[in-house]
Amino acid sequence: MGILAWIILGLLAGALAKLILPGRDPGGCIGTTAIGIAGAALGGWLSAQLLDRPIDKQFFDLPTWGAAIVGSLVLLIAYRILFGNSRD
């Protein structure tokens, strides 16, 4: 997959992570989008490094989507823990 496909996947994974974990985020929509893109990259990298499961070259691959969504969730939870009280 190219960089544009990873960005699109990150946007969609970030939106799905936001649906799974609703609530107010300190960064708003733009911050959640950035977290989704970074989470997709993190999930793909962790899947390749730690699980010895390289991400497939196809956009519509279930493990690719799973890694991207889990990576986005992990970053969203960490972001809320670190900066969660800034919008109260």
GULOSE-167998 format. One record per residue (C-alpha): residue number from 0; x negated, y, z negated. Coordinates in Angstrom, 3 decimals. Layout:
N
PT;NUM;X;Y;Z
...
//
This chain:
88
PT;0;0.000;0.000;0.000
PT;1;-1.143;3.507;0.691
PT;2;-1.237;6.409;-1.738
PT;3;2.100;7.746;-0.501
PT;4;3.769;4.397;-1.229
PT;5;2.322;4.425;-4.777
PT;6;3.649;7.960;-5.319
PT;7;7.125;6.960;-4.131
PT;8;6.978;3.811;-6.252
PT;9;5.888;5.920;-9.227
PT;10;8.773;8.342;-8.750
PT;11;11.269;5.502;-8.644
PT;12;9.617;3.650;-11.545
PT;13;9.648;6.849;-13.605
PT;14;13.353;7.312;-12.901
PT;15;14.060;3.709;-13.930
PT;16;11.961;4.127;-17.082
PT;17;13.969;7.253;-17.891
PT;18;17.210;5.276;-17.447
PT;19;15.906;2.553;-19.760
PT;20;14.677;5.101;-22.337
PT;21;17.126;8.024;-22.205
PT;22;16.665;11.127;-24.259
PT;23;14.912;14.456;-24.189
PT;24;11.303;14.421;-23.157
PT;25;8.808;17.161;-23.972
PT;26;7.758;17.603;-20.335
PT;27;11.209;17.642;-18.755
PT;28;11.847;16.324;-15.273
PT;29;8.433;17.250;-13.869
PT;30;6.613;15.661;-16.790
PT;31;8.663;12.481;-16.499
PT;32;7.906;12.351;-12.779
PT;33;4.180;12.711;-13.412
PT;34;4.375;10.023;-16.094
PT;35;6.128;7.730;-13.610
PT;36;3.406;8.165;-10.996
PT;37;0.632;7.676;-13.553
PT;38;2.499;4.702;-15.040
PT;39;2.747;3.010;-11.658
PT;40;-0.993;3.389;-11.170
PT;41;-1.698;2.203;-14.738
PT;42;0.619;-0.792;-14.393
PT;43;-0.969;-1.839;-11.110
PT;44;-4.473;-1.493;-12.499
PT;45;-3.677;-3.388;-15.711
PT;46;-1.976;-6.142;-13.755
PT;47;-5.046;-6.581;-11.573
PT;48;-7.605;-6.326;-14.390
PT;49;-6.080;-8.023;-17.418
PT;50;-3.606;-10.486;-15.936
PT;51;-5.747;-11.429;-12.946
PT;52;-2.697;-10.749;-10.782
PT;53;-3.621;-8.288;-8.067
PT;54;-0.762;-6.214;-6.791
PT;55;0.507;-7.380;-3.426
PT;56;0.256;-5.203;-0.343
PT;57;4.030;-5.104;0.090
PT;58;6.213;-2.302;-1.234
PT;59;9.182;-4.574;-2.011
PT;60;7.316;-7.045;-4.218
PT;61;8.907;-7.814;-7.595
PT;62;5.617;-8.009;-9.572
PT;63;4.574;-4.649;-8.108
PT;64;7.800;-3.040;-9.274
PT;65;7.592;-4.757;-12.664
PT;66;4.053;-3.535;-13.257
PT;67;5.000;0.005;-12.217
PT;68;8.066;0.127;-14.472
PT;69;6.256;-1.357;-17.472
PT;70;3.367;1.079;-16.967
PT;71;5.825;3.981;-16.810
PT;72;7.592;2.798;-19.961
PT;73;4.307;2.481;-21.844
PT;74;3.229;5.992;-20.870
PT;75;6.678;7.459;-21.601
PT;76;6.714;5.920;-25.081
PT;77;3.159;7.102;-25.766
PT;78;4.041;10.591;-24.525
PT;79;7.093;10.737;-26.784
PT;80;5.052;9.578;-29.778
PT;81;2.337;12.174;-29.168
PT;82;4.468;15.143;-28.089
PT;83;8.016;14.201;-29.072
PT;84;8.737;17.036;-31.497
PT;85;7.701;19.890;-29.250
PT;86;11.239;20.461;-27.818
PT;87;13.202;20.407;-31.075
//
